[in-house]
Amino acid sequence: MKSVQSKWLAGVAVAVLSVTSLAAQAAGEIMPFVLASSGDGEVADKIAKVKTVLQNNDFEIAGDYSPYKDAHVIVVTNNTLKKAAASHSRAGYVAAQRVSITKVAGKVQIAYTNPEYMAAAYRVDDTNMPSVGTALKAALGYVKAFGPAEGRTKEDLAEYHYTFGMEYFDEPNDLASYNNQAEATAAVEKNLAAHAGGAFKVYRIDIPGTKQTLFGVGMKAGEDGNKYMDDSFIMNEIDFKETRSTPHLPYEMLVNGGDIEGLHSRFRIAMNFPDLSMMGANSFMNIMPSPDAIRDAMTAAAGGEKNEDF
C-alpha cells in the first residue's frame, strides 16, 4: 500500500490547481470556530469562571486539560448533543464541543467550536444544533465566527475531504476490536491511564441508548517520543493566525460496541483547517508524518496492533 508520505503528496498538484478566490462568508457558509471574547487577564484566572458560566447554561463539563503553555481546553456536552450523537452509529463525535482559553499577544481569547459546523462534518442531523450554539453564545459571548479564509456550506462539509486521495469522514482508522463495549472501554481506560503511546485521557462521554463511548485524547511526545503526534508541536505548525483555533483539540477515539476507531488525521485536521496550504511555511508538509504518528499513538491507547502497511 502507499506510504503516508506518498498518499499525502499525491494531492499536491490537485490542491494547488484547485485554489480559487471566493468571497468569504458567502451565503450559507459556516466556520468551524467562534471567538467569544478577547481581553486582559491570565488563562489560569479564567478557567473556573468559564466552567461556571457553562454549567449555569446547562452544559456538563466532560473534562479539560492544558495542551501547552498559555492554552486550556474545556470539553462540554449536554442532553441535546448526546441525543444528536445517538442519531447514527458513528455520530458520537458530535457529543463533545470544545471551549478554549488561549493567551495570544498579551490578550486572552475565549473561543469555542461551532456545533452546526461539527454536526455537518460528522454527518449528523443538525436540527437542534442552533440551540447549542445559542447556549454557548449566551454563556461565553460572541465576537465573530472564524477559521479558514472562506467558510464551507453544510452540503460541502457532509462530503468533505481535503483534496484528491485524502480521507473522508467515513474512512477512519480502525484501531482495535474486542468482544464487547465493556471490554473495549476498559482497555482504553487502562491504556490511557498508562499514557500508552503518549496518549492520555481528557474526557469520556457515554452516549445513552447506544453502544458508543467517546474518549477525548491528549497527546504528548515526551523526551523519547515521536514529536509528530504531540499536540504542542502540531498546533505550533498549523495554528498561526491572530485568532487561535485551540478548540481543534483534543482528538477523539470512538468505541462502538467492541470496535475502536479514530478519525483519520488527514480528515480530522483538514476539517478544521481546510485552507491550510499543502506546502511552505505553516503547511501540511511540515506535519506530514503526523497522521502516522497520531494513528500509532491511538492504536497503542486502544490496545491494538501497529499496522506497518501504512
N, C-alpha and C positions, 0 to 999 in steps of 0.2 A: 504494500500500500504506500501511497505517497507520504513522505515525511511532512511534519507540520510546517517546516520551513518552505518546502516546495508548494504545499497547498496554499499557504499564506501568500507566497509570491505570485501564485497563479492569477490572482485577481488584480495585480498592479496595473497592467495595461488597461483593463476594463475600467478600473477605478479612475484612472487619470482621464480617460476619454469621456467618462460619463459625467464629469463635473460640469454643472450648469449654473448659471446665475439666476436665482429665483427670488422673488420678493419675500422677505422674512415675514413670518406670521401671517401668511395668506389665509384666506377664508378656510376654516375647517382644520387648520394645522394646530397642533398642540406640542408642548415642550415637556421634557422629562422631569424638570425640577421647578420649584417655586422659591424665590427669595422672600422670606418673611420680614426680615429686618436686618439692618446693619448699623452698628453703633459702638460706643465706647464700652470698655469693660474687659473682663478676662473670661476665658472659656470655663474655667473651674467654677466661677461665681454664677454662671448661667444654668448649669446642669440641673440643679434641684428645682429652680424656678420653672424651667421648661417642662420638666416632668410633671410638676404640679398643675400647670395650666392644661397640659394634655389630659391628665386624669380628670380634671374638672370639666373637660369636654367629652367625657365618656370614652376615652382611649385607655387601653390596657398597656402598660409598659411590659413588653415581652423580654427586653434585655437591652444592654448598652455596653459600649466599650470605647476606648481611645485608640484608634488605629495608628496614630503617630502624634507627634508634638503639635499642640495648638489645634487639635481636632477631636471631637467627640460625636459619636453617633448613638442616637436613641431609637430603638425599633418599637413600633406600636402596632396594635391590632384592635379590632372591635367586632361586634356581632355582625355588622354589615359586611366587613371584609371576610370574616370566616364563612359567612353564607355564600359569598361570591366564590370563595376558594373551594366550595363543595360543588360548584356548578359543572365541573367536568373532572376527569380522572387525573389531570395534571395542572389543575387550576390553583393548587396550593400556594404557588409562588406569590399570588396577589394578597395573601393574608397579611403580609408584613409590609408596612410603609415605614420609611426611614426619615428621621429628622436629624439634622446635623448642626453642630455649633463649631464654627471654624474661625480662627483669628487670622486675618489677612491684612497686611499693611497697616497694622495698628487698630483695625476695626474688627468687631466680632460679627460675623454673618450667621444668621439662623436661616436654614433652608430645609426644604422637605421634598419628597417625591410627589409627583402629580399622579394621583390614583387613576385618573382616566387614561393617562399615557401608559401606565404599567398594565392596566387591565387590557388595553388594546394589544400590547406587545405579547401578553400571555394568553391571548385569545379567550378572554373572559367577558361575559355579558356585563357591560358597564352601566346598566340601567340605574343602579344605586350608587355608583361611584361619585357623581357630583355631590352627593350629601356628605361623603367622606372628605372631599376637597373643601367643602364649606365648613365642616367642623375643624379641619386643620387651619383654615384661614381665620376662623373665629378664635382659635386658641393662640395662634402664633403671629397672625398678621399677613399682609400681602404687599409686596413692593412690585414684583414683576415675575413673569414666567421666564425661564432661561434654559440654556443648554446649547444645542447646535445653532449655527447661523440661521438655518431655516428649520421650522417645525416639520412635523410629519402628520399626515391625516391618519385617522383610525384605520382606514382601509389599508393604507401603506404599512402600518405597524402590524396588522394582522398577518401579513405575508413578508415581514421584514427579514432581510439579511443584508450584510454589508455590501457585498458585491459577488460577482461570479465565483463559484467554488466555495463560498463561505456558508456556514451552517444557519439553519432556520431554528425557530423555537422547538419544533418537533424533531430535532436531531441532537438530543442531549448526549452527554457521556453516561454510559451505563457503568456504575461504579462497583456494585456488588449485589449479590442476591442471597436471601435467607429463606427459611421455611415459612416465616410469617412476619407480620409487622412488629410484634413484640420482640422477636429475636433480632430483627433488623435495627430497631430503635435502641435496643440495649447495646448492640455492637457500636453504634455511632456514639452513644453517650460515653461508653468506656474509652473509645479511641480518641475522642475529642478531649476528654479529661486528661488523657496521657499526652496530649499535643502531638499525636501521631502525624508525621509528615509536616509538622509545623503549623497544623490547623488546630483551632480551639473554638469552643462553643461561645457564641454570643447570645443566642436565644433558641427556644424551641416553642413551636406553636402546633398543637394538635387540632386538626380540622374536624369538628363534630360531624357525625353522620357519614364519615368516610374512613378509609384506611390510609389517609395522608397525614404525615407529620413533616413540618418544615423546620429545618435547622438553619440558623444563621451561623456562618463560619468565618471567623477572622483568621488571618494568615500572617505569620511572622517567621522569617527565614532563620534567624539565629546566626551565630558566628560561622557555623559549618553548613548552613542550609543553602538552598537554591534561591538567590535573590529575586529571581523572576516570578516567584509566587507571592512575594512579600507585598502586603497592602501598601506600605510606605513607598517602596520602590516603584510600583506600578503607577500610583497616583502622582508621584513626583514627575513622572514622564508624561502623563496624559492630562492631568488636571491643572492646567497652567493659566487659564483665563482669569480675569479680575474677579469674577464671581465664581466661587469654587463649587464643584459638583461632588462634594463629600458624601451626599446621600446615595451615591453609587454603591457604597459599601454598607454591610458586608455581603459576600457571596452566599449562595444558598445550596443546600443539599435537600432533596425531597425523597422521603421514604414513602413508598406507595405499596402497601402490603409488605411483601418480603423483598421488594426491589428498591434499590437506592440509585438515584440519578443526580446529576448536576448539570445545569445548563452549560452548553459548550461556551467557553470563554470568548470565542470569536463572535458569538451571538450576544452573550451577556454584557461584554464590554461595549460592543458596537451599538447596541440598542440605546445606550445612554450617551454615547459619544459618536453619533453617526457621521459627523463632519470631520472627525479626526483624519488627518492626511495619512496616506499609506507610507510615504517616505519623507525624510527630512527631520528637522528638529521637532520634538514633541509629537512623534508619529507612532503608528502601529509597528513600524520597522524596529523601533527602539525596544519594544516589548515582544518581539517575535517569538521568543521561547516561552512566553508566559502561559499560553494555552496548555502546553505540555506540562509545565510546572504546576499550574493550578489543578489540572486533572490528576496529576500524580499525588498531590497533597490530599485532594478529596478522596482518592482511591484508598490511600492509607487510612484516612479518617473513617471510611466506610468498611474497612477491613477486607477490601478486595485485592485482587492480584494486579500488579503493574503490567500494563499492556505494552510490550516493546514494539508492536507493529505500527504504532502511530508516530 
